[in-house]
């Protein structure tokens, strides 16, 4: 997609939150969360971790790094160290089990617009 070519349906919203295919209107709006409700849930959880639990700003309180370069952007970060033991990497570990389940899962009927 280059320049002012139309955006595929379902990929952007305008400033009012209405779906749009117009690139100019989309610049004032938002991208919908990837993966629908699950993507929204993941994004919400990340917002809780990086904003609320770390004592930082959330949502619109975080300023754009592009529009207000002379002011702090008011964003927070969360670093979560983890200790992996060698036993956690063995074939019967929970990680290996869930990885095996993911590899053997059949493909879903994902709409073509969400595959890119």
OpenMM code with the backbone's topology and positions (N, CA, C; nanometers):
from openmm import Vec3, app, unit

residues = "UNK UNK UNK UNK UNK UNK UNK UNK UNK UNK UNK UNK UNK UNK UNK UNK UNK UNK UNK UNK UNK UNK UNK UNK UNK UNK UNK UNK UNK UNK UNK UNK UNK UNK UNK UNK UNK UNK UNK UNK UNK UNK UNK UNK UNK UNK UNK UNK UNK UNK UNK UNK UNK UNK UNK UNK UNK UNK UNK UNK UNK UNK UNK UNK UNK UNK UNK UNK UNK UNK UNK UNK UNK UNK UNK UNK UNK UNK UNK UNK UNK UNK UNK UNK UNK UNK UNK UNK UNK UNK UNK UNK UNK UNK UNK UNK UNK UNK UNK UNK UNK UNK UNK UNK UNK UNK UNK UNK UNK UNK UNK UNK UNK UNK UNK UNK".split()
positions = [
    Vec3(0.0839, -0.1166, 0.0000),
    Vec3(0.0000, 0.0000, 0.0000),
    Vec3(0.0889, 0.1235, 0.0000),
    Vec3(0.0658, 0.2129, -0.0931),
    Vec3(0.1513, 0.3298, -0.1051),
    Vec3(0.0660, 0.4554, -0.1134),
    Vec3(0.1143, 0.5635, -0.0519),
    Vec3(0.0483, 0.6930, -0.0642),
    Vec3(-0.0921, 0.6950, -0.0087),
    Vec3(-0.1857, 0.7379, -0.0920),
    Vec3(-0.3242, 0.7526, -0.0485),
    Vec3(-0.4142, 0.6400, -0.0998),
    Vec3(-0.3564, 0.5237, -0.1273),
    Vec3(-0.4379, 0.4097, -0.1703),
    Vec3(-0.5297, 0.3680, -0.0564),
    Vec3(-0.6448, 0.3139, -0.0893),
    Vec3(-0.7426, 0.2733, 0.0119),
    Vec3(-0.6858, 0.1639, 0.1019),
    Vec3(-0.7220, 0.1711, 0.2279),
    Vec3(-0.6837, 0.0699, 0.3268),
    Vec3(-0.7869, -0.0424, 0.3184),
    Vec3(-0.7439, -0.1671, 0.3255),
    Vec3(-0.8425, -0.2766, 0.3220),
    Vec3(-0.9441, -0.2628, 0.4356),
    Vec3(-1.0698, -0.2987, 0.4112),
    Vec3(-1.1739, -0.2880, 0.5144),
    Vec3(-1.1358, -0.3642, 0.6417),
    Vec3(-1.1707, -0.3059, 0.7555),
    Vec3(-1.1471, -0.3701, 0.8835),
    Vec3(-1.0102, -0.3465, 0.9439),
    Vec3(-0.9261, -0.2676, 0.8779),
    Vec3(-0.7905, -0.2477, 0.9261),
    Vec3(-0.7681, -0.1171, 1.0004),
    Vec3(-0.8626, -0.0232, 0.9961),
    Vec3(-0.8426, 0.1058, 1.0631),
    Vec3(-0.9763, 0.1690, 1.0974),
    Vec3(-0.9723, 0.2620, 1.1933),
    Vec3(-1.0904, 0.3401, 1.2287),
    Vec3(-1.0564, 0.4881, 1.2187),
    Vec3(-1.1595, 0.5706, 1.2071),
    Vec3(-1.1381, 0.7156, 1.2029),
    Vec3(-1.1385, 0.7715, 1.3447),
    Vec3(-1.1381, 0.9032, 1.3587),
    Vec3(-1.1327, 0.9697, 1.4894),
    Vec3(-1.2544, 0.9373, 1.5767),
    Vec3(-1.3678, 0.9004, 1.5158),
    Vec3(-1.4887, 0.8655, 1.5925),
    Vec3(-1.4958, 0.7166, 1.6255),
    Vec3(-1.3968, 0.6392, 1.5787),
    Vec3(-1.3973, 0.4958, 1.6024),
    Vec3(-1.4740, 0.4159, 1.4992),
    Vec3(-1.5156, 0.4816, 1.3914),
    Vec3(-1.5884, 0.4140, 1.2841),
    Vec3(-1.4893, 0.3532, 1.1848),
    Vec3(-1.5176, 0.2340, 1.1314),
    Vec3(-1.4275, 0.1734, 1.0326),
    Vec3(-1.4104, 0.2644, 0.9115),
    Vec3(-1.2887, 0.2686, 0.8578),
    Vec3(-1.2616, 0.3513, 0.7404),
    Vec3(-1.1615, 0.2836, 0.6487),
    Vec3(-1.1685, 0.3169, 0.5206),
    Vec3(-1.0679, 0.2727, 0.4244),
    Vec3(-0.9861, 0.3920, 0.3758),
    Vec3(-1.0165, 0.5106, 0.4264),
    Vec3(-0.9494, 0.6348, 0.3872),
    Vec3(-0.8222, 0.6552, 0.4708),
    Vec3(-0.7037, 0.6578, 0.4094),
    Vec3(-0.5791, 0.6742, 0.4851),
    Vec3(-0.5737, 0.8034, 0.5665),
    Vec3(-0.6270, 0.9123, 0.5125),
    Vec3(-0.6253, 1.0403, 0.5857),
    Vec3(-0.7100, 1.0312, 0.7115),
    Vec3(-0.8266, 0.9692, 0.7030),
    Vec3(-0.9134, 0.9533, 0.8200),
    Vec3(-0.8501, 0.8568, 0.9204),
    Vec3(-0.7817, 0.7558, 0.8709),
    Vec3(-0.7190, 0.6562, 0.9591),
    Vec3(-0.6064, 0.7173, 1.0409),
    Vec3(-0.5387, 0.8180, 0.9890),
    Vec3(-0.4296, 0.8824, 1.0642),
    Vec3(-0.4804, 0.9500, 1.1908),
    Vec3(-0.6072, 0.9869, 1.1923),
    Vec3(-0.6659, 1.0496, 1.3110),
    Vec3(-0.7322, 0.9459, 1.4014),
    Vec3(-0.7372, 0.8211, 1.3583),
    Vec3(-0.8041, 0.7164, 1.4353),
    Vec3(-0.7064, 0.6169, 1.4938),
    Vec3(-0.7492, 0.4913, 1.4974),
    Vec3(-0.6701, 0.3851, 1.5572),
    Vec3(-0.6733, 0.2600, 1.4704),
    Vec3(-0.5763, 0.1730, 1.4941),
    Vec3(-0.5799, 0.0405, 1.4346),
    Vec3(-0.6566, -0.0496, 1.5303),
    Vec3(-0.7402, -0.1378, 1.4786),
    Vec3(-0.8090, -0.2305, 1.5695),
    Vec3(-0.7081, -0.3299, 1.6263),
    Vec3(-0.7360, -0.3866, 1.7422),
    Vec3(-0.6412, -0.4829, 1.7985),
    Vec3(-0.6291, -0.6062, 1.7100),
    Vec3(-0.5088, -0.6572, 1.6975),
    Vec3(-0.4883, -0.7805, 1.6222),
    Vec3(-0.5573, -0.8941, 1.6960),
    Vec3(-0.6101, -0.9883, 1.6246),
    Vec3(-0.6734, -1.1081, 1.6807),
    Vec3(-0.8019, -1.0795, 1.7571),
    Vec3(-0.8696, -0.9713, 1.7263),
    Vec3(-1.0008, -0.9454, 1.7843),
    Vec3(-1.0008, -0.9328, 1.9352),
    Vec3(-1.0918, -1.0046, 2.0009),
    Vec3(-1.1076, -0.9942, 2.1466),
    Vec3(-0.9828, -1.0412, 2.2207),
    Vec3(-0.9165, -1.1460, 2.1713),
    Vec3(-0.7948, -1.1934, 2.2378),
    Vec3(-0.6837, -1.0903, 2.2256),
    Vec3(-0.6730, -1.0267, 2.1104),
    Vec3(-0.5733, -0.9218, 2.0929),
    Vec3(-0.6019, -0.8036, 2.1836),
    Vec3(-0.7295, -0.7702, 2.1979),
    Vec3(-0.7667, -0.6623, 2.2891),
    Vec3(-0.7291, -0.6992, 2.4321),
    Vec3(-0.7583, -0.8230, 2.4721),
    Vec3(-0.7248, -0.8688, 2.6064),
    Vec3(-0.5760, -0.8628, 2.6335),
    Vec3(-0.4952, -0.9037, 2.5360),
    Vec3(-0.3504, -0.8975, 2.5505),
    Vec3(-0.3032, -0.7525, 2.5607),
    Vec3(-0.3554, -0.6667, 2.4754),
    Vec3(-0.3178, -0.5248, 2.4802),
    Vec3(-0.3591, -0.4620, 2.6133),
    Vec3(-0.4759, -0.4991, 2.6629),
    Vec3(-0.5224, -0.4472, 2.7912),
    Vec3(-0.4307, -0.4923, 2.9048),
    Vec3(-0.3921, -0.6199, 2.9032),
    Vec3(-0.3030, -0.6725, 3.0055),
    Vec3(-0.1673, -0.6014, 3.0024),
    Vec3(-0.1156, -0.5761, 2.8839),
    Vec3(0.0112, -0.5036, 2.8709),
    Vec3(-0.0039, -0.3616, 2.9236),
    Vec3(-0.1170, -0.2986, 2.8968),
    Vec3(-0.1437, -0.1639, 2.9489),
    Vec3(-0.1464, -0.1645, 3.1018),
    Vec3(-0.2065, -0.2670, 3.1599),
    Vec3(-0.2101, -0.2793, 3.3058),
    Vec3(-0.0681, -0.2950, 3.3600),
    Vec3(0.0098, -0.3831, 3.2990),
    Vec3(0.1470, -0.4053, 3.3456),
    Vec3(0.2343, -0.2817, 3.3311),
    Vec3(0.2321, -0.2211, 3.2136),
    Vec3(0.3241, -0.1101, 3.1870),
    Vec3(0.2746, 0.0228, 3.2394),
    Vec3(0.1479, 0.0354, 3.2661),
    Vec3(0.0952, 0.1619, 3.3153),
    Vec3(0.0536, 0.1563, 3.4600),
    Vec3(-0.0518, 0.0850, 3.4867),
    Vec3(-0.1119, 0.0850, 3.6197),
    Vec3(-0.0190, 0.0250, 3.7251),
    Vec3(0.0309, -0.0960, 3.7049),
    Vec3(0.1125, -0.1618, 3.8068),
    Vec3(0.2493, -0.0982, 3.8249),
    Vec3(0.2997, -0.0314, 3.7226),
    Vec3(0.4307, 0.0329, 3.7349),
    Vec3(0.4186, 0.1785, 3.7773),
    Vec3(0.2953, 0.2261, 3.7962),
    Vec3(0.2743, 0.3639, 3.8407),
    Vec3(0.2863, 0.4666, 3.7301),
    Vec3(0.2749, 0.4233, 3.6072),
    Vec3(0.2877, 0.5149, 3.4943),
    Vec3(0.1544, 0.5593, 3.4384),
    Vec3(0.1624, 0.6282, 3.3275),
    Vec3(0.0430, 0.6772, 3.2594),
    Vec3(-0.0236, 0.5644, 3.1814),
    Vec3(-0.1520, 0.5814, 3.1515),
    Vec3(-0.2261, 0.4847, 3.0709),
    Vec3(-0.3045, 0.5577, 2.9624),
    Vec3(-0.3327, 0.4855, 2.8566),
    Vec3(-0.4167, 0.5383, 2.7495),
    Vec3(-0.3679, 0.6695, 2.6917),
    Vec3(-0.4588, 0.7642, 2.6828),
    Vec3(-0.4280, 0.8941, 2.6217),
    Vec3(-0.3325, 0.9796, 2.7051),
    Vec3(-0.3054, 0.9381, 2.8295),
    Vec3(-0.2088, 1.0116, 2.9121),
    Vec3(-0.0665, 0.9952, 2.8597),
    Vec3(-0.0419, 0.8890, 2.7818),
    Vec3(0.0885, 0.8687, 2.7187),
    Vec3(0.0897, 0.9520, 2.5916),
    Vec3(0.1829, 1.0461, 2.5836),
    Vec3(0.1871, 1.1356, 2.4679),
    Vec3(0.2618, 1.0729, 2.3504),
    Vec3(0.2372, 1.1247, 2.2340),
    Vec3(0.3020, 1.0774, 2.1124),
    Vec3(0.4502, 1.1135, 2.1121),
    Vec3(0.5313, 1.0188, 2.0701),
    Vec3(0.6743, 1.0492, 2.0592),
    Vec3(0.7033, 1.1309, 1.9331),
    Vec3(0.6055, 1.1454, 1.8469),
    Vec3(0.6240, 1.2171, 1.7219),
    Vec3(0.5689, 1.3587, 1.7243),
    Vec3(0.4608, 1.3820, 1.7984),
    Vec3(0.3938, 1.5119, 1.7945),
    Vec3(0.4458, 1.6121, 1.8963),
    Vec3(0.4888, 1.5673, 2.0125),
    Vec3(0.5305, 1.6584, 2.1198),
    Vec3(0.6741, 1.6274, 2.1614),
    Vec3(0.7679, 1.6515, 2.0743),
    Vec3(0.9072, 1.6148, 2.1005),
    Vec3(0.9722, 1.6979, 2.2103),
    Vec3(0.9159, 1.8109, 2.2441),
    Vec3(0.9752, 1.8974, 2.3464),
    Vec3(0.9258, 1.8647, 2.4875),
    Vec3(0.8352, 1.7661, 2.5011),
    Vec3(0.7814, 1.7286, 2.6318),
    Vec3(0.8036, 1.5794, 2.6565),
    Vec3(0.8157, 1.5389, 2.7831),
    Vec3(0.8262, 1.3948, 2.8118),
    Vec3(0.7020, 1.3226, 2.7621),
    Vec3(0.7189, 1.2015, 2.7142),
    Vec3(0.6038, 1.1285, 2.6603),
    Vec3(0.5232, 1.0570, 2.7677),
    Vec3(0.5773, 1.0517, 2.8890),
    Vec3(0.5020, 0.9990, 3.0022),
    Vec3(0.4705, 0.8500, 2.9878),
    Vec3(0.5660, 0.7731, 2.9352),
    Vec3(0.5407, 0.6303, 2.9210),
    Vec3(0.6202, 0.5527, 3.0254),
    Vec3(0.5771, 0.4313, 3.0529),
    Vec3(0.6407, 0.3445, 3.1513),
    Vec3(0.6808, 0.2137, 3.0858),
    Vec3(0.7676, 0.1426, 3.1536),
    Vec3(0.8127, 0.0119, 3.1053),
    Vec3(0.8093, -0.0865, 3.2214),
    Vec3(0.7944, -0.2123, 3.1910),
    Vec3(0.7994, -0.3172, 3.2917),
    Vec3(0.9011, -0.4203, 3.2446),
    Vec3(0.9900, -0.4577, 3.3332),
    Vec3(1.0876, -0.5626, 3.3047),
    Vec3(1.0596, -0.6770, 3.4000),
    Vec3(1.0407, -0.7944, 3.3448),
    Vec3(1.0044, -0.9098, 3.4267),
    Vec3(1.1088, -1.0194, 3.4085),
    Vec3(1.2092, -1.0218, 3.4948),
    Vec3(1.3086, -1.1290, 3.4824),
    Vec3(1.2473, -1.2634, 3.5202),
    Vec3(1.2979, -1.3673, 3.4596),
    Vec3(1.2495, -1.4999, 3.4947),
    Vec3(1.3685, -1.5938, 3.5042),
    Vec3(1.3548, -1.6921, 3.5846),
    Vec3(1.4598, -1.7919, 3.6031),
    Vec3(1.4139, -1.9206, 3.5355),
    Vec3(1.4843, -1.9598, 3.4314),
    Vec3(1.4527, -2.0861, 3.3655),
    Vec3(1.5512, -2.1921, 3.4143),
    Vec3(1.4980, -2.2986, 3.4619),
    Vec3(1.5820, -2.4106, 3.5017),
    Vec3(1.5937, -2.5065, 3.3850),
    Vec3(1.6998, -2.5823, 3.3834),
    Vec3(1.7182, -2.6803, 3.2761),
    Vec3(1.5994, -2.7748, 3.2694),
    Vec3(1.5415, -2.8080, 3.3843),
    Vec3(1.4272, -2.8996, 3.3855),
    Vec3(1.3059, -2.8403, 3.3146),
    Vec3(1.2980, -2.7071, 3.3090),
    Vec3(1.1846, -2.6425, 3.2422),
    Vec3(1.1938, -2.6561, 3.0910),
    Vec3(1.3096, -2.6939, 3.0420),
    Vec3(1.3282, -2.7053, 2.8976),
    Vec3(1.3200, -2.8494, 2.8475),
    Vec3(1.2985, -2.9443, 2.9372),
    Vec3(1.2887, -3.0853, 2.8982),
    Vec3(1.1550, -3.1137, 2.8306),
    Vec3(1.1460, -3.2269, 2.7645),
    Vec3(1.0286, -3.2582, 2.6825),
    Vec3(0.8976, -3.2653, 2.7604),
    Vec3(0.8978, -3.2961, 2.8888),
    Vec3(0.7741, -3.3062, 2.9655),
    Vec3(0.7400, -3.1766, 3.0394),
    Vec3(0.8145, -3.0715, 3.0146),
    Vec3(0.7896, -2.9453, 3.0837),
    Vec3(0.6617, -2.8805, 3.0319),
    Vec3(0.6030, -2.7908, 3.1102),
    Vec3(0.4833, -2.7191, 3.0624),
    Vec3(0.5098, -2.6419, 2.9331),
    Vec3(0.6291, -2.5861, 2.9180),
    Vec3(0.6614, -2.5112, 2.7955),
    Vec3(0.6615, -2.6051, 2.6757),
    Vec3(0.7282, -2.7191, 2.6893),
    Vec3(0.7331, -2.8154, 2.5797),
    Vec3(0.5941, -2.8697, 2.5491),
    Vec3(0.5144, -2.8922, 2.6514),
    Vec3(0.3794, -2.9443, 2.6330),
    Vec3(0.2932, -2.8472, 2.5537),
    Vec3(0.2949, -2.7212, 2.5924),
    Vec3(0.2116, -2.6237, 2.5203),
    Vec3(0.2662, -2.5995, 2.3792),
    Vec3(0.3983, -2.6023, 2.3630),
    Vec3(0.4560, -2.5873, 2.2285),
    Vec3(0.4130, -2.7030, 2.1400),
    Vec3(0.4120, -2.8239, 2.1949),
    Vec3(0.3681, -2.9413, 2.1193),
    Vec3(0.2213, -2.9292, 2.0792),
    Vec3(0.1389, -2.8818, 2.1710),
    Vec3(-0.0036, -2.8639, 2.1409),
    Vec3(-0.0240, -2.7596, 2.0307),
    Vec3(0.0542, -2.6525, 2.0373),
    Vec3(0.0421, -2.5494, 1.9338),
    Vec3(0.0835, -2.6031, 1.7972),
    Vec3(0.1919, -2.6800, 1.7932),
    Vec3(0.2386, -2.7355, 1.6664),
    Vec3(0.1381, -2.8328, 1.6062),
    Vec3(0.0662, -2.9071, 1.6902),
    Vec3(-0.0272, -3.0064, 1.6383),
    Vec3(-0.1686, -2.9516, 1.6166),
    Vec3(-0.1936, -2.8275, 1.6532),
    Vec3(-0.3272, -2.7695, 1.6356),
    Vec3(-0.3574, -2.7492, 1.4877),
    Vec3(-0.4820, -2.7685, 1.4524),
    Vec3(-0.5194, -2.7463, 1.3125),
    Vec3(-0.5400, -2.5972, 1.2878),
    Vec3(-0.5211, -2.5578, 1.1649),
    Vec3(-0.5370, -2.4159, 1.1289),
    Vec3(-0.6818, -2.3742, 1.1457),
    Vec3(-0.7027, -2.2501, 1.1850),
    Vec3(-0.8380, -2.1985, 1.1998),
    Vec3(-0.8841, -2.1363, 1.0696),
    Vec3(-1.0082, -2.0984, 1.0675),
    Vec3(-1.0632, -2.0312, 0.9511),
    Vec3(-1.0430, -1.8812, 0.9665),
    Vec3(-0.9176, -1.8395, 0.9732),
    Vec3(-0.8840, -1.6985, 0.9921),
    Vec3(-0.9197, -1.6221, 0.8642),
    Vec3(-0.9910, -1.5097, 0.8777),
    Vec3(-1.0225, -1.4300, 0.7594),
    Vec3(-0.8951, -1.3866, 0.6881),
    Vec3(-0.8988, -1.3801, 0.5590),
    Vec3(-0.7820, -1.3413, 0.4786),
    Vec3(-0.7258, -1.2068, 0.5224),
    Vec3(-0.8127, -1.1137, 0.5641),
    Vec3(-0.7662, -0.9807, 0.6045),
    Vec3(-0.6790, -0.9829, 0.7294),
    Vec3(-0.6814, -1.0914, 0.8071),
    Vec3(-0.6034, -1.0979, 0.9295),
    Vec3(-0.4759, -1.1795, 0.9129),
    Vec3(-0.4485, -1.2310, 0.7958),
    Vec3(-0.3340, -1.3194, 0.7749),
    Vec3(-0.2056, -1.2458, 0.7396),
    Vec3(-0.2100, -1.1204, 0.7116),
    Vec3(-0.0883, -1.0512, 0.6683),
    Vec3(-0.0076, -1.0028, 0.7853),
] * unit.nanometer
topology = app.Topology()
chain = topology.addChain("A")
for resn in residues:
    res = topology.addResidue(resn, chain)
    for name in ("N", "CA", "C"):
        topology.addAtom(name, app.Element.getBySymbol(name[0]), res)
